[in-house]
Amino acid sequence: MKLFPCLGLNIKNLCSERLITILQPSLNVIGGSTRFGLDLIHILKHANQETAVITMPRTKWGYLEYYLSPPVERPDKEYWFFPFDIKLFSIYQGLLYRRLIVKNLTKILHTSKKNIIINNFGAFMPTYGSDIIYVHGVTAWGVPRSYYQSKLKHLYAFPYLSLAESRRNELDSSTTCIANSKYTNMRLRSIGVKADAVIYPPVATHIYSKLSRRKKDNDVISISRLVRTKRVDFAIQLAERMPEINFIIICYVSRASFNLLSDLFYRSRKLKNVQIYCNINYKTRLQLLSRSKVILNMSRREHFGTALAEAISAGCTPIIYPEGGPLEIVEGIEHYRAKTLEEAEDAVRNALIEWNYQKSVQRVEATDSRFNFNRFAQEFIPVLERQ
C-alpha cells in the first residue's frame, strides 16, 4: 500500500533538511497521545523525514510492539532523561518534563539542521520553543466546580491548575496550535486559547477494516484505559440488567488504577456474561473486535476517542454518551446515543437486532475516509511546510 499517493515527491524534497522533534513526556502509557506520537513518527518517516523523540523515561519499545497494533516505528534519534518510569500523576509528570525540556532542549538538539519542535504533551501545556502544539485535551480546565468537592480531587487538580494557568501566556504567537477535535477547540476557547486548526488524529483504519465480517456474535465490547472518567463500570451495570447479552471489557491498567480494577472484578464476580481483559496484546484485541457487533463508549468529556473510531472501522455499531469528541466520530453514520442505563439498554438491544453487514460496511467506509493516515498526512504535512 502506498501511503502518500497524492502528495508526490515534493514533500520529501521540502523536508529533507529538517529534523522534526516530538516532545512527549512518556511513550510508556497506552493512550491516545502515545498512539498519535507513534503514528506521527511512522508518517514522517514515510515522507523521508528525519525524526527525534524526547521523553522523560526511556521508551519500552518491546512493550509498545506487544500491546499496540502496527505500525510501531522507532524515530531516527531518541533521547530520555531517566532510564526508568517516574511514579507521578500524569499531569505532574508533564510539569516536571516541561521544566527539564526548558533547561536542556538547546543542548539536546545541537544540530546544523533546522529543528521543528512538536509539543505532544497530551494535555494543553505550552513550552517555549515549540513550533507546533498538538492538543489532545484540556485536562481539568473547564470542569464544573462540583467535580472538585472531594479533598482528594482538590489536592490533585488545583496545584496543577495554578501552575498551568501561569504557563498559558507562554503560548508564543508564532506557535501553531492544533486541536484534535472541535470539542477540544471549544474547550481551548473556554480558557482563552484559539486553535489555528482542527486536525483529527490518524486512525489505522486499514488494519481494523479487515475485521469487518458478515457474521458476528451478539457481543458488546468496551475498550479504554482504566480511569474513572472512562466509566468502564457502566458496562458492568448493563450486564447486570441484560444477562442474555455477552459483554467484553478491554482495559489498560496502570498501578494507579489497581483499586479500580479490583472493584471491577468484584462487581462482575457473579456475572457469567462479562469477560474482562487487562493489558492484552493487539492481536487478541483484534480477535475480540472481529466478533463483536457493538462498541459501547460511555465516557464523558472525551476529547476524541481513538478506540471508538477503531471499533467502528472493525464493523461495530457505536453507542456513545452524547458529549465531546465521540459525537464528531459518529457524525454522518448510523449510531445510538444514551445517557442513562435505561437508554443504553434499549440502545444495545436495538443495535444488536438491527446490525447487518451492509450498514456495517457503510460505517467502515465513512470512518476510513475521515480518519485514515492519508487524510491526516494531507492536512498535517502542509502545516510542517509552513514552519
TORKOL-4160 file (C-alpha; in steps of 0.2 Angstrom, whole numbers, padded with zeros to 4 digits, m for minus):
387
<pt num="1" X="0000" Y="0000" Z="0000"/>
<pt num="2" X="0007" Y="0017" Z="m0005"/>
<pt num="3" X="0005" Y="0029" Z="0010"/>
<pt num="4" X="0005" Y="0045" Z="0001"/>
<pt num="5" X="m0002" Y="0043" Z="m0017"/>
<pt num="6" X="m0007" Y="0061" Z="m0019"/>
<pt num="7" X="0007" Y="0070" Z="m0010"/>
<pt num="8" X="0021" Y="0066" Z="m0023"/>
<pt num="9" X="0039" Y="0069" Z="m0020"/>
<pt num="10" X="0039" Y="0087" Z="m0016"/>
<pt num="11" X="0036" Y="0083" Z="0002"/>
<pt num="12" X="0052" Y="0073" Z="0003"/>
<pt num="13" X="0062" Y="0087" Z="m0005"/>
<pt num="14" X="0055" Y="0100" Z="0006"/>
<pt num="15" X="0058" Y="0091" Z="0022"/>
<pt num="16" X="0075" Y="0083" Z="0018"/>
<pt num="17" X="0085" Y="0096" Z="0028"/>
<pt num="18" X="0074" Y="0097" Z="0043"/>
<pt num="19" X="0074" Y="0087" Z="0060"/>
<pt num="20" X="0056" Y="0085" Z="0067"/>
<pt num="21" X="0057" Y="0083" Z="0086"/>
<pt num="22" X="0042" Y="0077" Z="0096"/>
<pt num="23" X="0041" Y="0082" Z="0114"/>
<pt num="24" X="0032" Y="0068" Z="0123"/>
<pt num="25" X="0033" Y="0066" Z="0142"/>
<pt num="26" X="0031" Y="0047" Z="0140"/>
<pt num="27" X="0028" Y="0034" Z="0127"/>
<pt num="28" X="0026" Y="0020" Z="0140"/>
<pt num="29" X="0007" Y="0024" Z="0143"/>
<pt num="30" X="m0006" Y="0016" Z="0132"/>
<pt num="31" X="m0017" Y="0030" Z="0127"/>
<pt num="32" X="m0022" Y="0042" Z="0113"/>
<pt num="33" X="m0006" Y="0054" Z="0115"/>
<pt num="34" X="0006" Y="0039" Z="0113"/>
<pt num="35" X="m0003" Y="0031" Z="0099"/>
<pt num="36" X="m0003" Y="0048" Z="0090"/>
<pt num="37" X="0016" Y="0051" Z="0093"/>
<pt num="38" X="0020" Y="0034" Z="0086"/>
<pt num="39" X="0008" Y="0036" Z="0071"/>
<pt num="40" X="0016" Y="0053" Z="0068"/>
<pt num="41" X="0034" Y="0045" Z="0068"/>
<pt num="42" X="0028" Y="0032" Z="0055"/>
<pt num="43" X="0020" Y="0045" Z="0044"/>
<pt num="44" X="0035" Y="0057" Z="0044"/>
<pt num="45" X="0047" Y="0043" Z="0041"/>
<pt num="46" X="0037" Y="0038" Z="0026"/>
<pt num="47" X="0038" Y="0056" Z="0020"/>
<pt num="48" X="0058" Y="0054" Z="0021"/>
<pt num="49" X="0059" Y="0065" Z="0036"/>
<pt num="50" X="0072" Y="0063" Z="0050"/>
<pt num="51" X="0063" Y="0062" Z="0067"/>
<pt num="52" X="0068" Y="0063" Z="0085"/>
<pt num="53" X="0059" Y="0060" Z="0101"/>
<pt num="54" X="0062" Y="0067" Z="0118"/>
<pt num="55" X="0054" Y="0058" Z="0133"/>
<pt num="56" X="0056" Y="0058" Z="0152"/>
<pt num="57" X="0058" Y="0039" Z="0155"/>
<pt num="58" X="0067" Y="0028" Z="0142"/>
<pt num="59" X="0054" Y="0021" Z="0130"/>
<pt num="60" X="0050" Y="0002" Z="0131"/>
<pt num="61" X="0049" Y="m0002" Z="0113"/>
<pt num="62" X="0046" Y="m0021" Z="0116"/>
<pt num="63" X="0031" Y="m0016" Z="0127"/>
<pt num="64" X="0023" Y="m0005" Z="0114"/>
<pt num="65" X="0026" Y="m0018" Z="0100"/>
<pt num="66" X="0017" Y="m0031" Z="0110"/>
<pt num="67" X="0002" Y="m0020" Z="0115"/>
<pt num="68" X="m0001" Y="m0009" Z="0101"/>
<pt num="69" X="m0006" Y="m0013" Z="0083"/>
<pt num="70" X="0007" Y="m0009" Z="0070"/>
<pt num="71" X="0015" Y="0002" Z="0064"/>
<pt num="72" X="0026" Y="0005" Z="0079"/>
<pt num="73" X="0041" Y="0013" Z="0071"/>
<pt num="74" X="0056" Y="0020" Z="0081"/>
<pt num="75" X="0062" Y="0038" Z="0077"/>
<pt num="76" X="0079" Y="0041" Z="0070"/>
<pt num="77" X="0085" Y="0049" Z="0086"/>
<pt num="78" X="0079" Y="0046" Z="0104"/>
<pt num="79" X="0083" Y="0055" Z="0120"/>
<pt num="80" X="0077" Y="0052" Z="0138"/>
<pt num="81" X="0080" Y="0060" Z="0155"/>
<pt num="82" X="0078" Y="0044" Z="0166"/>
<pt num="83" X="0081" Y="0025" Z="0162"/>
<pt num="84" X="0065" Y="0021" Z="0172"/>
<pt num="85" X="0047" Y="0026" Z="0174"/>
<pt num="86" X="0043" Y="0041" Z="0185"/>
<pt num="87" X="0029" Y="0037" Z="0198"/>
<pt num="88" X="0019" Y="0053" Z="0197"/>
<pt num="89" X="0002" Y="0058" Z="0191"/>
<pt num="90" X="0002" Y="0061" Z="0173"/>
<pt num="91" X="m0001" Y="0080" Z="0173"/>
<pt num="92" X="0013" Y="0082" Z="0186"/>
<pt num="93" X="0024" Y="0071" Z="0175"/>
<pt num="94" X="0021" Y="0084" Z="0162"/>
<pt num="95" X="0026" Y="0098" Z="0173"/>
<pt num="96" X="0042" Y="0090" Z="0178"/>
<pt num="97" X="0046" Y="0085" Z="0160"/>
<pt num="98" X="0042" Y="0103" Z="0154"/>
<pt num="99" X="0055" Y="0110" Z="0166"/>
<pt num="100" X="0068" Y="0098" Z="0160"/>
<pt num="101" X="0064" Y="0102" Z="0142"/>
<pt num="102" X="0066" Y="0121" Z="0145"/>
<pt num="103" X="0083" Y="0119" Z="0153"/>
<pt num="104" X="0090" Y="0106" Z="0141"/>
<pt num="105" X="0082" Y="0107" Z="0124"/>
<pt num="106" X="0095" Y="0118" Z="0116"/>
<pt num="107" X="0109" Y="0106" Z="0122"/>
<pt num="108" X="0100" Y="0091" Z="0116"/>
<pt num="109" X="0096" Y="0097" Z="0099"/>
<pt num="110" X="0113" Y="0104" Z="0094"/>
<pt num="111" X="0112" Y="0101" Z="0075"/>
<pt num="112" X="0115" Y="0110" Z="0059"/>
<pt num="113" X="0098" Y="0105" Z="0053"/>
<pt num="114" X="0083" Y="0116" Z="0056"/>
<pt num="115" X="0073" Y="0110" Z="0070"/>
<pt num="116" X="0054" Y="0109" Z="0070"/>
<pt num="117" X="0048" Y="0106" Z="0088"/>
<pt num="118" X="0031" Y="0097" Z="0090"/>
<pt num="119" X="0023" Y="0098" Z="0108"/>
<pt num="120" X="0013" Y="0081" Z="0110"/>
<pt num="121" X="0011" Y="0083" Z="0129"/>
<pt num="122" X="m0007" Y="0077" Z="0128"/>
<pt num="123" X="m0015" Y="0089" Z="0140"/>
<pt num="124" X="m0013" Y="0108" Z="0135"/>
<pt num="125" X="0004" Y="0114" Z="0142"/>
<pt num="126" X="0014" Y="0126" Z="0131"/>
<pt num="127" X="0033" Y="0126" Z="0131"/>
<pt num="128" X="0045" Y="0139" Z="0125"/>
<pt num="129" X="0052" Y="0134" Z="0108"/>
<pt num="130" X="0038" Y="0124" Z="0101"/>
<pt num="131" X="0033" Y="0127" Z="0083"/>
<pt num="132" X="0018" Y="0116" Z="0084"/>
<pt num="133" X="0007" Y="0111" Z="0099"/>
<pt num="134" X="m0005" Y="0096" Z="0096"/>
<pt num="135" X="m0018" Y="0097" Z="0110"/>
<pt num="136" X="m0026" Y="0080" Z="0114"/>
<pt num="137" X="m0036" Y="0088" Z="0129"/>
<pt num="138" X="m0038" Y="0102" Z="0141"/>
<pt num="139" X="m0035" Y="0092" Z="0157"/>
<pt num="140" X="m0045" Y="0099" Z="0172"/>
<pt num="141" X="m0049" Y="0116" Z="0164"/>
<pt num="142" X="m0067" Y="0119" Z="0161"/>
<pt num="143" X="m0073" Y="0105" Z="0173"/>
<pt num="144" X="m0088" Y="0110" Z="0184"/>
<pt num="145" X="m0084" Y="0116" Z="0201"/>
<pt num="146" X="m0094" Y="0101" Z="0208"/>
<pt num="147" X="m0081" Y="0089" Z="0202"/>
<pt num="148" X="m0069" Y="0096" Z="0215"/>
<pt num="149" X="m0080" Y="0093" Z="0230"/>
<pt num="150" X="m0069" Y="0080" Z="0237"/>
<pt num="151" X="m0052" Y="0085" Z="0246"/>
<pt num="152" X="m0043" Y="0072" Z="0235"/>
<pt num="153" X="m0048" Y="0080" Z="0219"/>
<pt num="154" X="m0044" Y="0097" Z="0226"/>
<pt num="155" X="m0027" Y="0091" Z="0231"/>
<pt num="156" X="m0024" Y="0083" Z="0213"/>
<pt num="157" X="m0031" Y="0097" Z="0202"/>
<pt num="158" X="m0028" Y="0114" Z="0210"/>
<pt num="159" X="m0009" Y="0114" Z="0211"/>
<pt num="160" X="m0009" Y="0109" Z="0193"/>
<pt num="161" X="m0022" Y="0122" Z="0188"/>
<pt num="162" X="m0012" Y="0136" Z="0196"/>
<pt num="163" X="0004" Y="0131" Z="0188"/>
<pt num="164" X="m0004" Y="0128" Z="0171"/>
<pt num="165" X="m0013" Y="0145" Z="0171"/>
<pt num="166" X="0003" Y="0154" Z="0174"/>
<pt num="167" X="0010" Y="0145" Z="0158"/>
<pt num="168" X="m0005" Y="0149" Z="0147"/>
<pt num="169" X="0003" Y="0165" Z="0141"/>
<pt num="170" X="0019" Y="0156" Z="0136"/>
<pt num="171" X="0010" Y="0151" Z="0120"/>
<pt num="172" X="0020" Y="0161" Z="0108"/>
<pt num="173" X="0011" Y="0170" Z="0094"/>
<pt num="174" X="0022" Y="0160" Z="0081"/>
<pt num="175" X="0017" Y="0143" Z="0088"/>
<pt num="176" X="0004" Y="0134" Z="0078"/>
<pt num="177" X="m0009" Y="0127" Z="0090"/>
<pt num="178" X="m0019" Y="0112" Z="0083"/>
<pt num="179" X="m0034" Y="0104" Z="0092"/>
<pt num="180" X="m0038" Y="0085" Z="0089"/>
<pt num="181" X="m0056" Y="0089" Z="0088"/>
<pt num="182" X="m0069" Y="0103" Z="0088"/>
<pt num="183" X="m0073" Y="0098" Z="0106"/>
<pt num="184" X="m0055" Y="0101" Z="0111"/>
<pt num="185" X="m0055" Y="0118" Z="0101"/>
<pt num="186" X="m0071" Y="0123" Z="0111"/>
<pt num="187" X="m0063" Y="0118" Z="0127"/>
<pt num="188" X="m0047" Y="0128" Z="0122"/>
<pt num="189" X="m0058" Y="0144" Z="0118"/>
<pt num="190" X="m0066" Y="0142" Z="0135"/>
<pt num="191" X="m0049" Y="0146" Z="0143"/>
<pt num="192" X="m0044" Y="0160" Z="0131"/>
<pt num="193" X="m0034" Y="0150" Z="0118"/>
<pt num="194" X="m0039" Y="0149" Z="0100"/>
<pt num="195" X="m0033" Y="0134" Z="0090"/>
<pt num="196" X="m0026" Y="0138" Z="0072"/>
<pt num="197" X="m0034" Y="0122" Z="0065"/>
<pt num="198" X="m0043" Y="0106" Z="0070"/>
<pt num="199" X="m0035" Y="0090" Z="0063"/>
<pt num="200" X="m0041" Y="0074" Z="0068"/>
<pt num="201" X="m0028" Y="0061" Z="0073"/>
<pt num="202" X="m0024" Y="0047" Z="0061"/>
<pt num="203" X="m0033" Y="0030" Z="0064"/>
<pt num="204" X="m0026" Y="0013" Z="0057"/>
<pt num="205" X="m0042" Y="0010" Z="0048"/>
<pt num="206" X="m0033" Y="0000" Z="0035"/>
<pt num="207" X="m0030" Y="m0013" Z="0049"/>
<pt num="208" X="m0047" Y="m0013" Z="0058"/>
<pt num="209" X="m0057" Y="m0013" Z="0042"/>
<pt num="210" X="m0051" Y="m0030" Z="0038"/>
<pt num="211" X="m0060" Y="m0036" Z="0054"/>
<pt num="212" X="m0077" Y="m0032" Z="0047"/>
<pt num="213" X="m0086" Y="m0048" Z="0044"/>
<pt num="214" X="m0103" Y="m0054" Z="0038"/>
<pt num="215" X="m0106" Y="m0064" Z="0053"/>
<pt num="216" X="m0103" Y="m0058" Z="0071"/>
<pt num="217" X="m0108" Y="m0064" Z="0089"/>
<pt num="218" X="m0120" Y="m0054" Z="0099"/>
<pt num="219" X="m0106" Y="m0046" Z="0109"/>
<pt num="220" X="m0105" Y="m0029" Z="0116"/>
<pt num="221" X="m0087" Y="m0023" Z="0118"/>
<pt num="222" X="m0079" Y="m0008" Z="0128"/>
<pt num="223" X="m0061" Y="m0003" Z="0126"/>
<pt num="224" X="m0052" Y="0011" Z="0136"/>
<pt num="225" X="m0039" Y="0015" Z="0149"/>
<pt num="226" X="m0045" Y="0011" Z="0166"/>
<pt num="227" X="m0048" Y="0028" Z="0174"/>
<pt num="228" X="m0064" Y="0034" Z="0182"/>
<pt num="229" X="m0068" Y="0047" Z="0168"/>
<pt num="230" X="m0070" Y="0032" Z="0156"/>
<pt num="231" X="m0084" Y="0025" Z="0166"/>
<pt num="232" X="m0079" Y="0007" Z="0162"/>
<pt num="233" X="m0091" Y="0001" Z="0176"/>
<pt num="234" X="m0106" Y="0006" Z="0165"/>
<pt num="235" X="m0104" Y="m0010" Z="0155"/>
<pt num="236" X="m0105" Y="m0020" Z="0172"/>
<pt num="237" X="m0121" Y="m0011" Z="0176"/>
<pt num="238" X="m0128" Y="m0015" Z="0159"/>
<pt num="239" X="m0123" Y="m0033" Z="0160"/>
<pt num="240" X="m0132" Y="m0035" Z="0177"/>
<pt num="241" X="m0148" Y="m0029" Z="0168"/>
<pt num="242" X="m0145" Y="m0040" Z="0152"/>
<pt num="243" X="m0139" Y="m0057" Z="0157"/>
<pt num="244" X="m0143" Y="m0064" Z="0140"/>
<pt num="245" X="m0130" Y="m0052" Z="0131"/>
<pt num="246" X="m0111" Y="m0055" Z="0132"/>
<pt num="247" X="m0101" Y="m0040" Z="0137"/>
<pt num="248" X="m0082" Y="m0039" Z="0134"/>
<pt num="249" X="m0072" Y="m0026" Z="0143"/>
<pt num="250" X="m0054" Y="m0022" Z="0137"/>
<pt num="251" X="m0045" Y="m0011" Z="0149"/>
<pt num="252" X="m0027" Y="m0005" Z="0150"/>
<pt num="253" X="m0022" Y="m0004" Z="0168"/>
<pt num="254" X="m0008" Y="0006" Z="0177"/>
<pt num="255" X="m0003" Y="0004" Z="0195"/>
<pt num="256" X="m0013" Y="0020" Z="0199"/>
<pt num="257" X="m0029" Y="0010" Z="0193"/>
<pt num="258" X="m0027" Y="m0006" Z="0203"/>
<pt num="259" X="m0040" Y="m0001" Z="0215"/>
<pt num="260" X="m0052" Y="0002" Z="0201"/>
<pt num="261" X="m0048" Y="m0015" Z="0193"/>
<pt num="262" X="m0051" Y="m0024" Z="0210"/>
<pt num="263" X="m0068" Y="m0016" Z="0211"/>
<pt num="264" X="m0072" Y="m0021" Z="0193"/>
<pt num="265" X="m0068" Y="m0039" Z="0196"/>
<pt num="266" X="m0078" Y="m0039" Z="0212"/>
<pt num="267" X="m0093" Y="m0032" Z="0204"/>
<pt num="268" X="m0093" Y="m0044" Z="0190"/>
<pt num="269" X="m0088" Y="m0059" Z="0200"/>
<pt num="270" X="m0106" Y="m0067" Z="0199"/>
<pt num="271" X="m0109" Y="m0062" Z="0181"/>
<pt num="272" X="m0107" Y="m0075" Z="0168"/>
<pt num="273" X="m0109" Y="m0064" Z="0154"/>
<pt num="274" X="m0094" Y="m0052" Z="0157"/>
<pt num="275" X="m0076" Y="m0055" Z="0152"/>
<pt num="276" X="m0063" Y="m0043" Z="0157"/>
<pt num="277" X="m0047" Y="m0042" Z="0148"/>
<pt num="278" X="m0032" Y="m0032" Z="0155"/>
<pt num="279" X="m0017" Y="m0026" Z="0146"/>
<pt num="280" X="m0020" Y="m0038" Z="0131"/>
<pt num="281" X="m0009" Y="m0038" Z="0116"/>
<pt num="282" X="m0016" Y="m0030" Z="0100"/>
<pt num="283" X="m0018" Y="m0047" Z="0091"/>
<pt num="284" X="m0030" Y="m0053" Z="0105"/>
<pt num="285" X="m0039" Y="m0036" Z="0104"/>
<pt num="286" X="m0041" Y="m0038" Z="0085"/>
<pt num="287" X="m0049" Y="m0055" Z="0088"/>
<pt num="288" X="m0061" Y="m0049" Z="0101"/>
<pt num="289" X="m0066" Y="m0034" Z="0090"/>
<pt num="290" X="m0069" Y="m0045" Z="0075"/>
<pt num="291" X="m0083" Y="m0055" Z="0083"/>
<pt num="292" X="m0091" Y="m0040" Z="0092"/>
<pt num="293" X="m0107" Y="m0031" Z="0085"/>
<pt num="294" X="m0107" Y="m0016" Z="0096"/>
<pt num="295" X="m0095" Y="m0004" Z="0104"/>
<pt num="296" X="m0100" Y="0004" Z="0120"/>
<pt num="297" X="m0092" Y="0021" Z="0124"/>
<pt num="298" X="m0100" Y="0030" Z="0139"/>
<pt num="299" X="m0085" Y="0041" Z="0143"/>
<pt num="300" X="m0090" Y="0059" Z="0147"/>
<pt num="301" X="m0080" Y="0074" Z="0141"/>
<pt num="302" X="m0069" Y="0063" Z="0130"/>
<pt num="303" X="m0059" Y="0074" Z="0118"/>
<pt num="304" X="m0058" Y="0062" Z="0104"/>
<pt num="305" X="m0059" Y="0043" Z="0106"/>
<pt num="306" X="m0047" Y="0033" Z="0095"/>
<pt num="307" X="m0053" Y="0016" Z="0102"/>
<pt num="308" X="m0071" Y="0021" Z="0096"/>
<pt num="309" X="m0065" Y="0025" Z="0079"/>
<pt num="310" X="m0055" Y="0009" Z="0078"/>
<pt num="311" X="m0070" Y="m0002" Z="0083"/>
<pt num="312" X="m0082" Y="0007" Z="0071"/>
<pt num="313" X="m0069" Y="0003" Z="0057"/>
<pt num="314" X="m0070" Y="m0015" Z="0063"/>
<pt num="315" X="m0088" Y="m0016" Z="0059"/>
<pt num="316" X="m0095" Y="m0012" Z="0077"/>
<pt num="317" X="m0111" Y="m0001" Z="0079"/>
<pt num="318" X="m0107" Y="0013" Z="0091"/>
<pt num="319" X="m0117" Y="0018" Z="0106"/>
<pt num="320" X="m0110" Y="0034" Z="0114"/>
<pt num="321" X="m0113" Y="0046" Z="0128"/>
<pt num="322" X="m0119" Y="0062" Z="0118"/>
<pt num="323" X="m0105" Y="0073" Z="0123"/>
<pt num="324" X="m0087" Y="0078" Z="0117"/>
<pt num="325" X="m0077" Y="0071" Z="0103"/>
<pt num="326" X="m0086" Y="0054" Z="0100"/>
<pt num="327" X="m0101" Y="0065" Z="0093"/>
<pt num="328" X="m0089" Y="0070" Z="0079"/>
<pt num="329" X="m0083" Y="0052" Z="0076"/>
<pt num="330" X="m0101" Y="0046" Z="0073"/>
<pt num="331" X="m0106" Y="0061" Z="0063"/>
<pt num="332" X="m0115" Y="0056" Z="0047"/>
<pt num="333" X="m0116" Y="0037" Z="0051"/>
<pt num="334" X="m0129" Y="0027" Z="0060"/>
<pt num="335" X="m0126" Y="0026" Z="0079"/>
<pt num="336" X="m0135" Y="0026" Z="0095"/>
<pt num="337" X="m0134" Y="0038" Z="0110"/>
<pt num="338" X="m0138" Y="0035" Z="0128"/>
<pt num="339" X="m0136" Y="0045" Z="0144"/>
<pt num="340" X="m0145" Y="0033" Z="0157"/>
<pt num="341" X="m0144" Y="0014" Z="0160"/>
<pt num="342" X="m0162" Y="0013" Z="0153"/>
<pt num="343" X="m0157" Y="0022" Z="0137"/>
<pt num="344" X="m0141" Y="0012" Z="0135"/>
<pt num="345" X="m0151" Y="m0005" Z="0137"/>
<pt num="346" X="m0163" Y="0000" Z="0124"/>
<pt num="347" X="m0149" Y="0005" Z="0113"/>
<pt num="348" X="m0140" Y="m0011" Z="0115"/>
<pt num="349" X="m0155" Y="m0021" Z="0111"/>
<pt num="350" X="m0159" Y="m0011" Z="0095"/>
<pt num="351" X="m0141" Y="m0011" Z="0089"/>
<pt num="352" X="m0139" Y="m0030" Z="0090"/>
<pt num="353" X="m0156" Y="m0033" Z="0082"/>
<pt num="354" X="m0153" Y="m0020" Z="0068"/>
<pt num="355" X="m0135" Y="m0024" Z="0064"/>
<pt num="356" X="m0132" Y="m0030" Z="0047"/>
<pt num="357" X="m0116" Y="m0032" Z="0036"/>
<pt num="358" X="m0122" Y="m0018" Z="0023"/>
<pt num="359" X="m0124" Y="m0005" Z="0036"/>
<pt num="360" X="m0108" Y="m0011" Z="0044"/>
<pt num="361" X="m0098" Y="m0008" Z="0028"/>
<pt num="362" X="m0106" Y="0009" Z="0026"/>
<pt num="363" X="m0099" Y="0014" Z="0043"/>
<pt num="364" X="m0082" Y="0007" Z="0039"/>
<pt num="365" X="m0080" Y="0016" Z="0023"/>
<pt num="366" X="m0086" Y="0033" Z="0031"/>
<pt num="367" X="m0074" Y="0031" Z="0045"/>
<pt num="368" X="m0060" Y="0027" Z="0034"/>
<pt num="369" X="m0062" Y="0042" Z="0023"/>
<pt num="370" X="m0062" Y="0054" Z="0038"/>
<pt num="371" X="m0048" Y="0047" Z="0049"/>
<pt num="372" X="m0036" Y="0037" Z="0038"/>
<pt num="373" X="m0017" Y="0040" Z="0038"/>
<pt num="374" X="m0018" Y="0048" Z="0020"/>
<pt num="375" X="m0031" Y="0061" Z="0026"/>
<pt num="376" X="m0020" Y="0066" Z="0041"/>
<pt num="377" X="m0005" Y="0067" Z="0031"/>
<pt num="378" X="m0014" Y="0079" Z="0018"/>
<pt num="379" X="m0019" Y="0090" Z="0032"/>
<pt num="380" X="m0004" Y="0090" Z="0044"/>
<pt num="381" X="0011" Y="0090" Z="0032"/>
<pt num="382" X="0007" Y="0107" Z="0024"/>
<pt num="383" X="0007" Y="0114" Z="0042"/>
<pt num="384" X="0025" Y="0107" Z="0044"/>
<pt num="385" X="0030" Y="0115" Z="0027"/>
<pt num="386" X="0024" Y="0132" Z="0033"/>
<pt num="387" X="0036" Y="0132" Z="0048"/>
